[in-house]
Amino acid sequence: MRGSAGLILTASQLVACAADPVRIVPPTLTPNRACSAQTVVDERQAAHALGILLDDWHDAAAKSDETRYFAHLAADSIFLGTDATERWSKDAFQAYAHPHFSAGRGWVMKAARRNIVVEPAGQLAYFDEELETRSLGPARGSGVLVLRDGVWKILQYNLAITVPNERFAQVRDAISLDAPGSAATGETSDASRLLSGSWVGAAADGSAIEEHWTADAKGALLGMGRSKGGAFFEYLRIENRAGGKVVYVAQPMGKAATEFVMKTPAVAGTLVFENLKHDYPKRISYQEKDGSLLVSIEGDAKQPKESWLLKRTLLLPNRSKR
């Protein structure tokens, strides 16, 4: 077997350099003369040992063994969780994990595949692993291990959820929304991301439809809609209200305002506003669709649902040419 420094080691020499699965003797401390000249820890031996270490670390979490779990982390280690706010020192991570482990609710993760690269000097190793998890679904872990006083420790671990490319847009849209259940008490920033700008399209009868929305400013968007060839117009606005509600306000032809309250959407990239007491419509929705905007209004089961597709435009339509 070839050592990572390029020396050919005999079987007896390799045995003399061998160490237990977690403790690996670095080259400067190697007691065997044949290994100490230029040799570093055999990479395959080290990778195997580090794989056992990582498996034991995950096993400790699954068994809620707090002492064993955190013994594998270096004192100055960093754990990066799946949430953007989760950059924890060892102490902060243990404070987070302690209630879970104490209640026997440790997380279950198992490596289905793992790559480990040991640096030639034998003091650092880098790894990535595909994880099977109980609650996260497919995930990926990666990190750095460091050899200190002859013992390997996890210096950094980064836990990430993998996203198939074909589903990336859905995940991106879901992330851009507020937390589940908060849309009805959220902010107008969601509406601003979806609606701000000018949009044009046509109704089922071919007549022109357009909507124009400002960006969010201090919790309010202002809008204007025009349809039926320009014969119908309405003033629109979306605003935050006391108590955290987001309200869609429509004033057709400048008349009295009708209000619709934002509801939690069933589909990412969708805004839904509802007023079940209104005669028609009772519900207004906006949905991003391949870069366009699908607008729908609907009433009760006996009333028709109307939908039209709007496309973003940089210029206001020239109505004199229609």
C-alpha positions as CSV (number, residue, x, y, z in Angstrom):
1,M,0.0,0.0,0.0
2,R,1.4,3.4,-0.9
3,G,1.4,6.0,1.9
4,S,0.2,9.5,1.1
5,A,3.7,10.9,1.0
6,G,4.6,8.4,-1.7
7,L,6.5,5.8,0.3
8,I,5.7,2.1,-0.1
9,L,4.9,0.6,3.3
10,T,5.2,-3.0,4.0
11,A,2.4,-4.8,5.8
12,S,4.3,-4.9,9.1
13,Q,5.1,-1.2,8.9
14,L,1.5,-0.4,8.1
15,V,0.4,-2.3,11.2
16,A,2.9,-0.4,13.3
17,C,1.4,2.8,12.1
18,A,-2.2,1.7,12.6
19,A,-4.4,3.4,15.2
20,D,-7.8,2.9,16.7
21,P,-10.9,4.2,14.8
22,V,-10.9,7.6,16.4
23,R,-7.4,8.3,17.6
24,I,-4.8,8.5,14.8
25,V,-1.2,9.3,15.5
26,P,0.0,12.3,13.4
27,P,3.4,12.0,11.7
28,T,5.3,14.1,14.2
29,L,4.2,11.7,17.0
30,T,4.6,8.4,15.1
31,P,6.6,6.1,17.3
32,N,7.7,3.7,14.5
33,R,10.9,4.9,12.7
34,A,9.9,3.5,9.4
35,C,6.8,5.7,9.4
36,S,8.3,8.8,11.0
37,A,10.7,9.8,8.3
38,Q,8.3,11.4,5.8
39,T,5.1,9.5,6.2
40,V,1.8,11.0,7.1
41,V,-1.3,9.0,8.2
42,D,-2.4,6.6,5.5
43,E,-5.3,8.3,3.8
44,R,-7.4,5.2,3.4
45,Q,-6.9,4.2,7.0
46,A,-7.8,7.7,8.2
47,A,-10.9,8.0,6.0
48,H,-12.2,4.7,7.3
49,A,-11.6,5.8,10.9
50,L,-13.3,9.1,10.3
51,G,-16.3,7.4,8.7
52,I,-16.7,5.4,11.9
53,L,-16.4,8.6,13.9
54,L,-19.1,10.3,11.9
55,D,-21.4,7.3,12.1
56,D,-20.9,7.2,15.9
57,W,-21.8,11.0,16.0
58,H,-25.1,10.4,14.1
59,D,-25.8,7.3,16.3
60,A,-25.4,9.4,19.4
61,A,-28.0,11.9,18.1
62,A,-30.4,9.2,17.3
63,K,-30.1,7.8,20.8
64,S,-30.2,11.2,22.4
65,D,-26.8,10.7,23.9
66,E,-25.8,14.3,24.5
67,T,-22.5,13.5,26.2
68,R,-21.3,11.3,23.4
69,Y,-22.6,13.6,20.7
70,F,-20.9,16.7,21.8
71,A,-17.7,14.9,22.7
72,H,-17.1,14.6,19.0
73,L,-17.2,18.4,18.5
74,A,-14.1,20.6,18.9
75,A,-14.4,23.3,21.5
76,D,-14.3,26.0,18.8
77,S,-16.6,24.1,16.3
78,I,-19.4,25.7,14.3
79,F,-22.6,24.0,13.3
80,L,-24.6,25.4,10.4
81,G,-28.2,24.3,10.4
82,T,-30.8,24.4,7.7
83,D,-32.2,27.8,8.8
84,A,-30.3,30.9,7.8
85,T,-30.1,32.0,11.5
86,E,-28.6,28.7,12.6
87,R,-24.8,29.4,12.9
88,W,-24.0,28.0,16.3
89,S,-20.9,27.7,18.4
90,K,-20.6,24.4,20.3
91,D,-22.0,26.0,23.5
92,A,-25.0,27.6,21.6
93,F,-25.6,24.4,19.7
94,Q,-25.6,22.3,22.9
95,A,-28.0,24.8,24.5
96,Y,-30.4,24.3,21.6
97,A,-30.0,20.5,21.6
98,H,-30.2,19.9,25.3
99,P,-34.0,20.0,25.7
100,H,-34.5,17.7,22.7
101,F,-31.9,15.2,24.0
102,S,-33.3,15.4,27.5
103,A,-36.8,14.5,26.2
104,G,-35.4,11.7,24.1
105,R,-36.1,13.5,20.8
106,G,-32.7,13.3,19.2
107,W,-32.7,13.6,15.4
108,V,-32.2,10.6,13.2
109,M,-29.7,10.9,10.3
110,K,-27.8,8.2,8.5
111,A,-25.2,8.5,5.8
112,A,-26.1,6.8,2.6
113,R,-22.9,7.9,0.9
114,R,-19.9,9.7,2.1
115,N,-16.7,11.1,0.7
116,I,-13.7,11.9,2.9
117,V,-10.5,13.6,1.8
118,V,-7.5,13.7,4.2
119,E,-5.0,16.5,3.8
120,P,-1.4,15.2,3.1
121,A,-0.2,16.6,6.3
122,G,-2.7,14.4,8.2
123,Q,-4.1,17.2,10.4
124,L,-7.3,18.1,8.5
125,A,-9.9,16.2,6.6
126,Y,-12.9,17.4,4.5
127,F,-16.1,15.4,3.9
128,D,-19.5,15.4,2.4
129,E,-22.3,12.9,2.9
130,E,-25.7,12.2,1.6
131,L,-28.1,11.7,4.5
132,E,-31.3,9.8,5.0
133,T,-33.2,11.5,7.7
134,R,-36.4,11.0,9.7
135,S,-37.9,14.5,9.4
136,L,-36.0,16.5,6.8
137,G,-36.1,14.1,3.9
138,P,-33.0,13.8,1.7
139,A,-30.3,16.1,3.0
140,R,-26.6,16.7,2.8
141,G,-23.9,17.2,5.4
142,S,-20.4,18.5,4.8
143,G,-17.7,19.7,7.0
144,V,-14.1,19.8,8.3
145,L,-12.4,17.5,10.9
146,V,-9.2,18.4,12.7
147,L,-6.6,16.3,14.5
148,R,-5.8,17.7,17.9
149,D,-3.6,15.9,20.5
150,G,-4.0,12.7,18.4
151,V,-7.8,12.8,18.5
152,W,-10.0,13.7,15.5
153,K,-12.8,16.3,16.2
154,I,-15.5,17.8,14.1
155,L,-14.5,21.4,13.5
156,Q,-17.4,22.4,11.3
157,Y,-20.6,20.8,10.1
158,N,-23.0,22.2,7.5
159,L,-26.4,20.6,7.3
160,A,-28.3,21.4,4.1
161,I,-31.5,20.3,2.4
162,T,-31.0,19.4,-1.2
163,V,-33.5,20.6,-3.8
164,P,-34.0,19.0,-7.2
165,N,-33.4,21.4,-10.1
166,E,-36.9,20.9,-11.5
167,R,-38.4,21.9,-8.2
168,F,-36.2,24.9,-7.4
169,A,-38.7,27.5,-8.5
170,Q,-41.3,26.1,-6.2
171,V,-39.0,26.1,-3.3
172,R,-37.7,29.6,-4.1
173,D,-41.3,30.9,-4.2
174,A,-42.1,29.1,-0.9
175,I,-39.1,30.6,0.8
176,S,-40.0,34.1,-0.4
177,L,-43.4,33.9,1.4
178,D,-43.7,34.5,5.1
179,A,-43.8,31.5,7.5
180,P,-46.8,29.1,7.2
181,G,-49.9,30.6,8.7
182,S,-48.6,34.1,8.7
183,A,-49.8,35.3,5.3
184,A,-53.1,36.5,6.9
185,T,-51.0,38.5,9.4
186,G,-48.0,39.1,7.2
187,E,-46.5,42.1,5.4
188,T,-47.2,43.6,2.1
189,S,-43.7,42.7,0.9
190,D,-45.1,39.4,-0.5
191,A,-47.6,41.3,-2.6
192,S,-44.9,43.8,-3.7
193,R,-42.6,41.0,-5.0
194,L,-45.4,39.5,-7.1
195,L,-47.3,42.5,-8.3
196,S,-45.1,45.6,-8.5
197,G,-45.0,46.9,-12.1
198,S,-47.3,47.2,-15.1
199,W,-49.3,44.3,-16.5
200,V,-51.4,44.0,-19.7
201,G,-53.6,41.2,-21.1
202,A,-57.0,40.5,-22.5
203,A,-60.3,39.2,-21.2
204,A,-62.2,36.2,-22.7
205,D,-64.0,38.6,-25.1
206,G,-60.7,40.0,-26.3
207,S,-61.0,43.4,-24.6
208,A,-57.9,44.8,-23.1
209,I,-57.1,44.6,-19.4
210,E,-54.3,46.2,-17.5
211,E,-53.1,46.7,-13.9
212,H,-50.3,48.9,-12.5
213,W,-48.9,48.5,-9.0
214,T,-46.3,50.5,-7.1
215,A,-43.7,48.9,-4.9
216,D,-44.3,48.5,-1.1
217,A,-43.8,51.7,0.8
218,K,-44.4,51.7,4.6
219,G,-46.8,48.8,4.4
220,A,-48.9,49.9,1.4
221,L,-49.0,49.3,-2.4
222,L,-51.1,51.5,-4.7
223,G,-52.7,50.2,-7.8
224,M,-54.9,51.0,-10.8
225,G,-56.9,48.7,-13.0
226,R,-58.6,49.3,-16.3
227,S,-60.6,47.0,-18.5
228,K,-63.4,46.8,-21.1
229,G,-61.5,48.8,-23.5
230,G,-60.9,51.5,-20.9
231,A,-64.6,51.9,-20.1
232,F,-64.1,50.5,-16.6
233,F,-61.5,51.5,-14.1
234,E,-60.8,51.0,-10.4
235,Y,-58.5,52.3,-7.7
236,L,-56.7,49.6,-5.8
237,R,-54.4,49.3,-2.8
238,I,-53.0,46.6,-0.6
239,E,-52.1,47.6,3.0
240,N,-51.2,46.4,6.4
241,R,-53.8,47.0,9.1
242,A,-53.7,46.9,12.9
243,G,-53.4,43.4,14.2
244,G,-51.2,42.4,11.3
245,K,-54.0,41.8,8.6
246,V,-53.2,42.5,5.0
247,V,-56.2,44.0,3.2
248,Y,-56.9,44.4,-0.5
249,V,-59.1,47.5,-1.1
250,A,-60.9,48.0,-4.4
251,Q,-62.8,51.1,-5.5
252,P,-64.5,50.4,-8.8
253,M,-65.2,53.6,-10.8
254,G,-64.1,55.5,-7.7
255,K,-67.1,54.4,-5.6
256,A,-67.2,53.1,-2.1
257,A,-64.3,50.8,-1.1
258,T,-64.7,47.0,-0.7
259,E,-62.2,45.1,1.3
260,F,-60.8,41.6,0.9
261,V,-58.5,40.0,3.6
262,M,-55.4,38.1,2.5
263,K,-55.5,34.4,3.2
264,T,-52.8,31.8,3.4
265,P,-52.3,30.6,-0.2
266,A,-52.4,26.9,-1.0
267,V,-49.9,27.3,-3.8
268,A,-46.5,29.1,-3.6
269,G,-46.3,32.3,-5.6
270,T,-50.0,33.0,-5.1
271,L,-51.9,35.9,-3.3
272,V,-55.5,35.2,-2.2
273,F,-57.9,37.8,-0.9
274,E,-61.4,37.0,0.4
275,N,-64.6,38.7,1.4
276,L,-67.4,36.1,1.7
277,K,-70.0,38.7,2.6
278,H,-69.5,40.5,-0.7
279,D,-71.9,39.7,-3.5
280,Y,-69.3,39.3,-6.3
281,P,-66.5,38.6,-6.4
282,K,-66.0,36.9,-3.0
283,R,-62.4,35.9,-3.8
284,I,-59.6,37.6,-5.8
285,S,-56.3,35.7,-6.5
286,Y,-53.0,36.5,-8.3
287,Q,-50.7,33.6,-9.3
288,E,-47.3,33.7,-10.9
289,K,-47.4,31.5,-14.0
290,D,-44.3,31.2,-16.2
291,G,-43.4,34.8,-15.7
292,S,-46.9,36.0,-16.3
293,L,-49.7,36.8,-13.8
294,L,-52.9,34.8,-13.7
295,V,-55.7,36.8,-12.2
296,S,-58.9,35.2,-11.1
297,I,-62.2,36.4,-9.5
298,E,-64.9,34.0,-8.2
299,G,-68.1,34.0,-6.2
300,D,-70.1,31.1,-4.8
301,A,-70.8,27.8,-6.5
302,K,-73.5,29.3,-8.7
303,Q,-71.4,32.2,-9.9
304,P,-68.9,32.0,-12.7
305,K,-65.2,32.1,-12.2
306,E,-63.3,34.5,-14.5
307,S,-59.6,34.4,-15.2
308,W,-57.2,36.3,-17.4
309,L,-53.5,36.2,-18.0
310,L,-51.4,39.4,-17.7
311,K,-47.9,39.9,-19.0
312,R,-45.4,42.4,-17.6
313,T,-44.7,45.4,-19.7
314,L,-42.2,48.2,-19.3
315,L,-44.4,50.8,-21.0
316,L,-48.0,52.0,-20.4
317,P,-50.2,50.7,-23.2
318,N,-51.1,53.2,-25.9
319,R,-54.9,53.1,-25.8
320,S,-55.4,55.3,-28.8
321,K,-54.2,52.4,-31.0
322,R,-56.9,49.9,-29.7
